[in-house]
Amino acid sequence: MTLVSDGGRPSLTPLSGQLSAEEVNMDLTMCGLLIERAEKLAQLYQETRNWNEVKDIWFSERLSNRSTKGSSQKIYRVLTSRLRNAPSSLPNPATLPAVLDECTTTRDKAQILYLYLVADDSLVRYVVHEYAARLAEEQHEPLDFSNETLTHLLSQLEYSNGDSFDYADSTMERWCEGFRSVMREIGVLEGQQSVVGSSPSLGDIPLLVAMGYSYEDAEDDWITTPRGLLYLFQPENRWEELFDRVANTDAWEYVELHGALDLRPTDEPYSWIRDGGEV
């Protein structure tokens, strides 16, 4: 038996090549994922359930890690934006600490926090989507994150008011390096000088989150376009193995449907978090 699908080639709904000026922020990935600080902010929110209290504690206890005032405020703004604006297709920030506690490596945590970055930052999402779309269309091109390739992608954007997307070369270079730093953190790039990467391996917890995100965020048949897997640069020839892995947990199961197999959460996609985080 095969998984239920519409029989068509996987595809992602195209993203608009136009963004409003308000949507574009060229400095966000300069902060990287900042895993420890993002995790601490999530813990504070879990404890207080109040972002104003989180802010007061963050600055009064100098949890910004002795940064300058401007840098500290920027880091807080960037990280809280990712958490506060997280879509319902990702774990709620209040449950995120339980998810991260289950991770066995820093890379596992990075891969989860990366999905919050992609969801929050429209410019990062546009670029990631371009690579993911190539994977979905089975274009066997290397994952090239050189300045030239990234700049070419960005040059195709324009503001919704018709203005060209245009930044100084130095700003573009910093953005590209920031983007590559995120790719290194999630395991796509190896080494500080590398610009060509490969699909990373996924730990069990990032896989569960990516599957939940794919299932909850689906606009069409999610099996043929698992957005979370594509955003984590997983090509189609890996999906069957990944589907089998989650089906071997208590969180997902195969269900026979009209002579084919459907893959579904056994309860809600993130019920395993409410059960204490144990898979």
Steps between C-alpha positions, in 0.01 A plus 500: 500500500606857441437823684191691400583782257350679206748335269652828391855625531567670833480877481497796730256785463710778349590788724455850372807668357378823656533600864397816677778715641372420849548127439866530407756516778854441385649460847304216655728209421805695612396381845499136390275264691652584841384168635574548870339842517197394297457202731525727806237737364267207438559377855418843641180512298408151616540618860327838470266471196549875470737660251522825699627306800741312276642831379540637853680186618714481188645847542499525880697179537723581202402177333597662172849375586664836575444632148499871432163663555432532128611146422307362795180670389547376144554141612193515722291651220609244245456192718170602657363581155570143392330358808207740529416478130537123479216346299271243658663239274809515726511416873372784717785694665370387840559136404822563309726443806359148535578437134855631525560300819440183298768588245823304529727743311536872445438439131161347585406821682631711215286316245188567707576867567583541132137426410394790724745726316366395160142556615577848635745645248340546158833560327658183641182311418510620140857380453444167679186448295695540178735216599215288635305542177794362303509196727125453461539513122785246518753744361829335592699815550753546780395709798712796401489783755774712350464878501445488124210253521333665798540847353348380172195368685461821695541712187180348361298656781335836486292695746124484457501874423717429194835612640798275438649288774833678535754499782867588524738217412635495856149456642427219256826327591420517871153360437640214292752415771226510760290267289792260460558504876146370545565233238807392698301482822238269349760275338464596134847654478814359660789729584533877504609531138254263336228648279367179341304273729294183518181379661551466877406201710202554729478394862176351630370819663569735204339237278185495713480879494563513124227240447257686723576824317451328163168350607359813665624748237382301198304683234468196275593133540768526767647157419612625158625833634621456860600863549695439821714233336556712191599803706754276672627403154384138504467367141212276400717187496533533879134549581401134518775432753395805704133404485589152625702649784214708634257210454723300734436754778183523706425839347422391140351197331419356161129454432367297210264707288340368182778253435777750567680623808442836659742640758333683786568619853360253753340798677583866435836564326662630819317292760831327578612830657200514730578146602825622653706522187565128478472345156 
